[in-house]
Amino acid sequence: MRFKLYTIVACLITCAAHATPIKIETKLTENSGVPVVFQQNRIISEKIINNLNRTSKIRSIFGNCQSTQKKIKQSVACVSIGSGSINISVPNGLGSRRSKSIPFEGDLPLMYSDEIFKEVLNTSSSPFLTKIAYVSKSPKTGKYKLAIANYDGTGAQVLLTSPEPILSPAWSPNGNYLTYVSYEKVRASIFIQDIHSNRRVSILDLKGLNAYPSFYNDHELLVSLSSESNYSRIYKYNILSKKLTQLSGDKSVDIFPRKLRGKEGIVKVSLNTNDIPYIFIKMAGSPTKPLATYPLNTPSVSETNTILATSNNKLLEFKYDRDGKWKEPKVIAKDVGIESPSISANGLAIFYINEKKGRFFINSTLNDGENFSTIKSSSEDLIQIVAH
């Protein structure tokens, strides 16, 4: 009997399951990207076309390559999907073309979209293999779920269900683990979970606040910890040695620590004496400097060191130039209630949480502020999002 009870309790907290079905809505704007014409296998082609047209870099249709070229008086990339292979032919200038063939392995539109995007644009990465992790909450039961999915919300799988809050999920650099805060114990605890085996372990359960975990590398975390005082400090935590190294001052209120990839640098939010958030950057061997002179909050950092942040109902994107300076930010979105911004590791996909009429959902864009897609659940609020 004790074994049965243990099994039931364990499943309430840790058993994986399929996520509640979600709905995807996309508003497309006309673009002047590279024209791509798909021939054959209309069902698979339409799925790939829908993905590619969410970017501003490609405009794709289903049709005939030769007739389309004559109609628009422009060379087009041609994609033919056969029973065993997908053949891609791309104009290469001066009347020549380059070609590539990839295996056709069934209904795998995201993988094909990735390959076609990279071949047509002659680039090394695409947004289509981006993974997201999100936290949802049921308005009826009050239960929280942590789930992972493809960039467009398809293929969702629940990793954790709990009656207590789940907060601040973050991906490991290799994409195999998530860290997050769970309130299933008496106080907030930081966990790490393997997304493949679903095995999870509590790694920090100290007195006070254990919050805002993010991976510094595959074996170290950045965390914000506080004792029973009003101060919150940034620490580096070694998962293997269990050693904590303090990185911020004793009398500071520092939260949201994030690593600048490829650099010995950290992005953090510091609250001033009026509890107003500002983002600061600390590079190795350099003094701590503000990212901007105005309030900023909830940073997300890509591996290309693009920073997303919220400020006064705006979602801003800061990029690092070759001169070692941060460019003036671009406004990605402007709306009331923008929360939980996240940028993919390669910097090609942007996500955030928004609220309308009391319901929370995910907005995303693959081209810096155009062609927004909305991911919604009919029965749950989507309250936090993080991309890899």
N, C-alpha and C positions, 0 to 999 in steps of 0.2 A: 504493500500500500504506500509506503514511503517513497518507493521508486516511482510509482505512478504520479504521485503528487509532485515530485521533483521534475519529472518530465513535463508536466503541464505548465509549471511555473517557468521552466526554461524556455518553452515555446512562446509563452506570452512575451518574453523579452527578446529572444534571439532568433527564432526560426524565420528563415527566408520565405517569401511568398510572392505571388504576382501582385503588382501594384494595381490600384484602381485605374480603369481606363481613362485616358486623358484625350482632350481634343486640341488639335493644332489649327490655328488660323493664321494666314499670312497675307499681308497687304503688299503687293509688288508695285514698284514704280518702273517706268520705262528706263532702260539703260542702253548705253552705247558700247557694251562689252563685245568681246570677240564672238562672232556668230558661229554657232555649232548646230549642225543638222544631223538628226538621228534617223537612221533608216533601219527597218525591220524590228520585230518584236516590240510592238507598240506598248504593251502593258509595262514591261521593264523600262522601256525608254521614257515613258511619261513620269515614272518615279524619279529617274535620274534628272530629267528636265526640271522637275519641281525643285530638286535640290540645287542645281546649278543656277537657276534663275533667282534664287534667294540672294545671290551675290550680285554686285554691280559689274563684275569683271567678265561675265559670260552671259550671252542671251541665246538660248537654245530653243529649237522647235523640232517637231517631227515632220519629215517630208522627204524630198528628193534633193540631193546635193547639187546636181547640175542645174536643175530648173531654178533652185533657190539662188544660186550664184548669178544666173542670168537676170533674175528678177531684181536683186538688190545691187547688181553690178559690183560685186565684191567677193573676194575669195573667202570660202568658209571652211571650217574644220568639219570633217565628216566622221560619223561614228556608225558602224554597222555591227549589229548584234546578231551573231549566228548561233547555231546550236552548240558549238564547242568553244567559240572565242569571240572576243569583242575587238574589232579592228578600228584603230584611231588614225586618221590622216589629217595632218595639220599643215597649213600653208607656211612655208619657211622663207618666203621672200624670193624675188627674182624668178617667180614661176615654179620654183621647186617645192617639194613637200617632204615632210618627215613622217614616218609611220611607226606605229607600235601596236602589238597584239598582246592582249591579256586573256587568260582563261575565263570562260564563262562557266560559273559554278552554281547557277541557280539564282534565286531571288535574293540578291545581295546588293541592293541599289546604293547603299552608303559606300561600300568598298569600291564599286565601279565609279561612283561620283568622285571619290578621292583620286583614283587613277586618271580619270579623264580631265579633271581640273588641273592636276599637276602637269599632264602632258600638253594640254592646250596652251597653258600659260607658261610652260617651261619653268616651273617652280618646284620646290622640294616639299611643300606641305600644303594642306588644305584644311578647311574647317570641318569636314564631314566625318572625321573619325573622333571628333571631340566627344568626351564623355562628361555627363553631368551627375552630380549627386544633389539631392534635394530633400528637404524636410517638409512633410505635410502634416496637417492637423485636421481631424474630423470635427466639424461643428456639432455633430450629434453625440458622439461618444467621448470627445475630448482627447482621444488617443493620438499619439504622434507616430509617424513613420519616417524612417530614413531609407531612401531608395536611390538606385542608380539607373541611368538610362542613356540612350544615344542623344546626340545634340538636339534632336527634334522631339524628344520625349518618347520615342518609340522604344520597344524592348525593355520597358521598365521592370525592375525587380526590387522587391523590398528586402533590405538587409536587417532591419530592426523595427520592432513595434513595441511601444512602451506607453503606459498611462502617464508617465512623467515627461517633462520637456526634454527634447534633443536639440542642441544648439551648436552653431559654429563648425560645421563639417569642413574638412580640408583634405585635399588629395596629397599622397606621397609623390615625389618626383617621378617614380617609375609607374605610377598609376595602379599599383596593386593593393594599396591600403588607404583607409580613411582614418583620420583622427577627428574626434568630436567631443562635446561635453554632454553628459547625461546626468539627469537628476534622479535616477532610479534608486540611488542610495540616499542617506540622510542629507548629504550636501552634494554640490556639483563635483563630478569626477571627470577626469579626462581619460578617454578610451582610445585604443587603436584597434581597427578591425580589418581583417583580410577579406577583400571583396569576393575572392574565389572560394575559399573554404568556409567563409562566414565566421571563422574563429575570432574572438574578441577578447581583449584583456584590459583591465583598468591599470593605468600606469601612474596616475597622480591623483591622490585623494587626501590632500593636505588640509589642515584647518584654514578657514577663510575662503577666498575665492580662487578657484582653479578655472581659468577661462582663456578663450581666444587661441586655441592651439593651431599651429601651422608647422609644416615640415621645413626645417632648415636644410636637411639633406635626408638620405634614406635611413639614418640612424640617430638623428637629432631633431628635437622639436624646439620651436620658439613658443613660449607660453607667457601669459600674464597672471601673476600670482599676488595675492595680498593676504596678510594676516588679519587680525581683528582691527587693524588700524584703518585709516581712511586712504592709505596709499596703495598703489598697485604698480608693481615693478615687472620689467621684462626679464625673463630668464631663458637661458639655453639649457635644454634637458637632454642628456645622453641616455638613450633608451637602453643601451647595452650595460653601461657602468652605473646607471641611475644617478649620475652626478648632475647637480644643478649649478649653473654659473650665472651670477647676476650681471645683467648688461645695462641696467638703468639706475638712476640715483635713488637713494633711500626715501627722499621726500618728493616723489613724483607720482603722478597718476597716468600711467602709460598702458595702453591697450592696443589690440589689433596689430601685433608684430608680424611682419612679413619679410621674407628674404629677397634681396636683389640678386637674381641669378647671375652666376659668373663673376660676381663681385663680392668682396667682403663688406657688404652693406646691409643695413636693415631699415625698413620703413615702419613707422609706428605712429599711433595717434596719442597725443598728449593733451590732457585737459588742463586748461588754465584755472585760475582761482575762482572763476565764475562758471566752471564746468563747461566751457566752450571748447570743442575739439579742433585741434590743428594737427596737420600731418608733418612729421619731421623725418629727415633722412640722415642716418649716421653711416658714413663710409669709413673703412679702416684707415687710421692715421689722419683723419680729418675731423674737424669739429662738427657737431650736430647742427644741421641747417633746416629751416622750414621749406617745404615744397612750394608754399604760396603764403602770401601775407594775410589771406582771408581764411575763415573756418573751412575745414575739410574733414571728412569722416569716412569710415568703412573702406579702407583701401584694399584693392586687389592688384596683384603684380603678375605679369606674364614672364615667361622665360626670356623674352626679348626686352624685358624691363620697361614695358608700358604699364603705367599705373592708372587704374580707374579709381575714382573717388566721388563721393556725393557732396554737394554744397548748395544750400538754399534751393531745394527742389530741382537741382540739375545733376545730371550724370556727366562727369568730366573725364576726359582722356588726356593724360600727360605722356609725352614721348621724349626719350632721351636722345639728343643729337650727338653727332660725332665730335663736337667740341666739348663734350662733357657737361652740357647744360640742358636743363629741362625746357622744352619748347612751351609756348603759350598753349593752354589746354583747348581741346576741341569739345564742344558741347554735343554729346551723343544723344541725350534725351532731356526733355524738360517737362516735368509733371509733378503733381503733388503726390507724396507717398512713395518715392523711389527708395528702395531698400535693398540690401544684400547684393551689391554689384559684384560681378565676377567676370574675369577675362580668361579665355582658354590659354593653355601653356604656350601655344604658338602665336597668340595674339590675334587670331583671325575670327574669333567668335566672342560676342559680348552678351551677358545675361544680367537680368536684375528682376527683383520682385516689385510688383505694383499692386495697388488696391483700388477697386472700383465697386461702389455700392456694397461695401462690406465684405467683398470676396477678394482673396489674394491669388495671384497667378504669376507666371513667369513670362517676361518679355525677352526677346533675343534679336540680335542683328548680326549679320555676317559681313557687313560692309560699312562699319563705322557710322551707323545712324540712319540707314535707309532699309527698306524692305523688312520691317519689323514682323516677327512671328510671335504669336501668343500661345502659350501652353497652359491649358486649363484642365481642371478636374471637376466633374459634375457634383461630386460628393465631398471633396476635401479642399481645404485651403493650402496652397503651396506657399510656404512662408520663408524658406531660405534656399539658396542655390549656390553651388560652387562648381566650376568647370575645370576640366583637365585637358 
